[in-house]
Amino acid sequence: MQKMKCPRCESTSYRKNGRRGNKQCYLCKECGRQFTEENSSQAIIEPEIQQISSSSEVSSPIASFDSTSSSNSLPLAETYIPSSSGIAVLLLDIENIKIDANSEKFLSSICQYKLQVKIAFANWRSTSLSKHDTELYERGYQLIHVPGGKDSADAKMLVVGSSIFMHYPNIKEVFICSDDLILTHLCNQLQNQGLTVYWVRRKDKVLQVDNRNTGKIKHYSLTVDAEIPSFDNFVKKLDSLLQTEQKAINERIVNLSKITTLFQEKCHITLIEKQAKAAQVALTPQSLFTSAEDKKFSSPSTNNSGVEVLPVPNNENINFNSVVVFNYLITKLIKFLGKKLKREFISVNELKREFQIQYKQSPDLIVKQIDNDSSSLIKFFKARSHVFKINLVKSDYQVALAQPNLTDLHSPSDLEQMLINLLQKLQVNPLHNLITIETLESEVYQHYGVTITAIMKYLNLEDSLIEFLKSCKGFQIEKSETSYQVGLA
């Protein structure tokens, strides 16, 4: 019976070396090459890995590799199929760095190409590595044995790594996993060959991955099995978490407000009626708050950090049975939050929460009781688009003031100036410089959302509009057959 020949050195001196895929494997005693009977005359079939067992014939899937062989080449695996898109290769000095499955997944997420080939170098006879060989083999690593000695694994990694391009021609990226500085030479060599090189080193409980081509460094915590973000990314992630938490808190407050409203409606509890019984007051700026609180409200105080603080008014003296009063308070609150947060638009949920804190009542419930056409605060704003601007950002409604509002009116002179401004806008044709009183009243309502009569009552003016206009020097009044007309003096 003719003997087989080693496909490398054509030697007929070989021995059995386990089975793989129901095929008997043989190991050449001369050069250490592994082959099967079917391809004994073919080229190299797979990488050589050192047999750990001392028996001459084993059934273990771990093959052997003679690190003292005269050839420095690393053969291709029998199952390796070249990829047209490129692959990534990992070279691991297991005596220096131990990489678990989670760390390996992190490394796979960094590279642009599939991490297809993984090779581990070590003295596998060492008792400290007695369990790592089986684990790594099950994870798809090729195991290369080196004899004991200082930097033996690093030296073999240098030899194999420098020629890795010859055996995997479509290689694009390489991970060099070792702390030893001698591997700087291998990193430089692979970079010169046009590969992207990642140098993986360990510092305490952290893996540091250095992209030698771009200079970017990533860190991975072995304690929590997660990437350690950069400072900028940490700030962004923290800000995102805070915004998410703030949104969740606002949603809970809104839900609580809805539940409170439903409970009050079901049980016929009306806080406004109780307040009306406690104190019925006139609709004037002075009567909305106590005198001391009113001064604070018109000129917000500041805390130690210089931030304006909206004082809490005396709720027992507020009559919410009027659209004018509610409109005054809600616009005042929007202006206050706009200055505090330094932005024009305020989240409606945030506005509801602040209103609940300041006045201890649900704005949605108040709107239902004072405005038959609006069942919620958002609908109240939408019905007064001339006063409020509403935006929908994702699922969050935001509101801003569209026009000058009642908070700008504090005296009869303010009302006179407001009417003068309206007339200047309306008198487009200088030949017809008078408009009817009805037109003026309509424009006031369009700008402020309330009637001129309500505003005059709000300012504690007992005269009619005609009498008020006649008492001001800035207007001229003429009476027609059907109505009064007004213009600028």
C-alpha positions, 0 to 999 in steps of 0.5 A, a space after each residue: 500500500 502506497 503511503 501518503 505524502 505531506 503536501 508541504 515537504 512530501 515526507 512519508 513520516 506522519 501520524 494520526 492527529 484526530 478527526 474533523 468532519 468524519 475525516 481522519 487527520 494526519 500530522 507530518 512529523 517532519 514539518 508539522 503540517 496537518 492534512 487529510 488523506 483526500 488532499 494529501 497531494 494538495 496545497 495547505 489546508 488549514 492553520 497549524 495549532 499545537 497539540 496540547 495533549 501528550 498522547 500520540 493519537 487524540 480525538 481532540 479538535 485541537 491540532 498542533 503547530 510547530 513554532 520551531 518550523 523553518 517556515 514562517 507562513 500561516 496557512 489558510 483554513 480549509 473552511 475559509 472563503 475569501 470575502 470580496 468586501 474585506 475582513 477583519 483579523 484579531 491577533 491575541 496574546 492571551 498571556 497578556 490580555 484576556 478578552 471575553 465574549 462581550 469585549 469581543 462583541 465591542 471590538 466587532 462593533 468598532 471595525 468596518 468589516 466582519 471580524 472573521 479570523 481570530 488567532 490566539 498565541 500562548 504556551 497552552 501547556 501553562 496551567 494558568 491557561 488550562 481552561 482558556 483553550 477550550 473556551 477560545 476554540 469554541 468561540 472560533 479562535 485558531 490556537 497557536 502554541 509557543 514554547 515557554 519563555 519571555 515574549 515568546 507569544 509576542 515574537 510569534 505574533 510578530 512573525 505571523 502578523 507581518 505575513 498575514 496579508 499573504 494568507 488573507 489577501 482581502 484583509 482590511 483591518 487588524 486588531 493587535 491585542 497586547 500590552 507589549 511595546 515591541 508590537 509597535 513594530 508590527 503595528 507600523 508594518 501593517 499600517 505600511 501595508 495599507 491596513 487599518 490597525 487597532 491596538 488593544 491594550 488593558 489598563 486596570 479594568 479598562 480596555 483601550 482601543 487605539 485606532 493607529 490610523 486616525 488617532 481616535 481612542 475608545 475605552 471599554 469597561 470590563 467591570 460593567 461590560 460597556 463602552 466608556 463615552 468621551 466627555 462630550 458624548 457623556 454630556 450629550 447622553 446625560 442631557 438626553 437622560 435628563 430631558 427624558 426624565 423631565 418629560 416623564 415627570 411632566 407626563 405624570 403631572 399632566 395625568 395627575 391633573 386629568 385624574 384630579 379634574 375627573 374626580 372633581 367633576 364626578 364628585 361635583 367639587 368646585 374649588 372656584 365656588 369655594 373661593 368665590 364664597 370666601 372672597 368676591 373681589 373686583 376684576 382689577 390688577 390691584 384686586 388680583 393679589 394683596 398689595 404686597 404680592 401685587 408689587 412683587 408680581 409686577 416686578 419679579 424678585 430674584 434669588 441668590 443666583 440672580 434668577 427671577 422668582 415668580 411670587 405665589 399670589 394669595 389664592 384665596 383672593 383670586 376669582 377665576 370665574 372670569 376669562 379676563 383674570 385667567 387670561 391675565 394670569 396665564 399670559 403673565 406666567 408665559 412671560 415669566 417662564 420665557 424670561 426664566 428659560 430664555 426661550 420664546 416657546 414654553 411647553 404646555 405641560 411645563 406651563 400646566 405644572 407651573 400653574 398648578 404649583 403657583 395657584 394649586 389648581 388645574 388650568 384645564 379644569 378652570 378653562 372648562 368652567 369659564 369657557 364653554 367653547 374650550 374643554 382644555 388649555 390647548 383648545 383655549 390657546 387655539 381659539 385665541 390664535 391672535 393672542 397665543 401661538 401654538 406649535 406641536 414639536 413631536 408629541 409636545 405642544 408649545 405656546 408663546 405670546 403672539 401679540 401684546 397682552 393684558 399684562 401690558 395694561 396697568 392704567 387708563 393711559 396704557 389703554 389710550 396708547 394701545 388704542 392709538 397704536 391700533 388706529 395707526 395700523 387701521 388708518 391705511 387710507 389718509 382720506 378716510 381717517 375715521 373708523 366706526 366704534 364697532 370696528 375698533 371694538 372688533 380689533 381690540 378683541 382680535 388682539 387681546 381675546 377679550 372685549 373692550 368693555 371687559 378691559 375697561 372693567 378690568 382697569 376699574 373704569 366706570 365710563 363707557 367707551 365713548 366717554 373714555 375716548 372723549 376724555 382722552 386728547 389723542 382721539 377725535 369723535 364724530 357722530 354719524 346717523 347710525 353710530 359713532 366714528 373715531 380717529 386720531 386727533 
